[in-house]
Amino acid sequence: MIPAVRFGRVPKREKARIAEEMARLADVSAFTSLKKAVEDASSVLETCVSGFLLLVDTLRAFIEQSPLQYWCPVR
């Protein structure tokens, strides 16, 4: 049952109870999200690898566009 909506002053104890309940729900929600994210290990690994490859391609394109004065002289 949903409690009735009140207008006006909220007692300190009730504020504390509401804050604790909101924090608990946030923790449960974060844990559930994390659990869902790592349930499929191959999907996580695949996502990490594809992200890394995208980063490598982006950096390679950036380096190729850079003027020669910014390149490493050893290269």
C-alpha positions, 0 to 999 in steps of 0.5 A: 500500500502506498502511503498518503502524500503529506504536505508540510514538515517531515520529521527527522526520523522519517527523513532518515528512514526515507534517505536510508531506503533510497540509498538501499535501493540505489545500492541494489540497483547498481549491484543488479546492473553490474551483475547483468553486465558481467554475466556474459563474460564473452560479451564483456571481453568482446566489448573491451576488445572492440573498444580497444581496436576502435581506440587504436584506429582512432589514434592511428588516424590522428597520428597520420593527420598530424604534421611531421614536426609532431612525429617522433624523430626515431620513427 
